[in-house]
């Protein structure tokens, strides 16, 4: 695909700033005093991590798409 022509170096870092994506807002193990995670807590943590990774991936995709769109625009104009 055309997006593969662009390396992710610089593109993902410049436009896809993930500092605004807050880390996991809920601490599952912080106040448990050594108690093991329950299965429900593990699933919730996994879902939260997956959601954050998905947001980061979407931000990188949008940055690549923007670069590609601008490139096409400048070629055609």
N, C-alpha and C positions, 0 to 999 in steps of 0.2 A: 504494500500500500504506500501511497505517497508520504504518509507520516513517518515511515521508516527511514526516509532520507535524512532526517534530522536527528542528530545525537541528542541524548537527554542531558548532556553536560551543559549547564548554564540555562537551558530552557526551563527545566523543572525547578531550578533554584530561583530564577529571577521572577517568573510570573506565578509560580505555584508555591507561594509562601504558606507553609503549613503552621507558622507560629500562631496564626489566629485560630487554628483548630485546637481546642482545649484538650488537655489530656483527660484521662478517665475521671469524671467528676466524682465518682463514688469509689471509696476505698473499701474493698471487701474484706481484706485481711488486716487492715490497720488497727482495728480495735478488738480483734478477736483473741488477743493474749495467747497466742500459740495454738489455738484450736485449729484443726484442719478445715480446709474448705469443704463445703458440702457440694454435692453434684450440681445443685442449682446455681450455687455461686460460681463454680467453674464454668458452667454454660454461659452465665451472664457475663463473666469476664471475657470469655472467648468472643461472644457476640459484640461486646464493646470494642475489643481490639480489631475485630473484622470491620466494624463500622468506621472506625478511625482510618484504617488502611484503605478502605473503599473511598473515603473522602479525599485522602491524599492522592490516590490513583486518579480520581476524577479531576482533581486540580491539575495534575500533570497532563492529563489528556486535554483539558481545556487550553492549557498553555501551548501544547503542540499544535492544536487546532488553530489557535490564534496566529501563531507564527506561519503556519501553512497558508491560512487565508490571506494574511498580509502579503506573503510572497506571491501568491497568485494574483492578487490585486495589483501589485507593482509590475508584474510581468505584463498584465493586460492593459494597464493604463499608460 
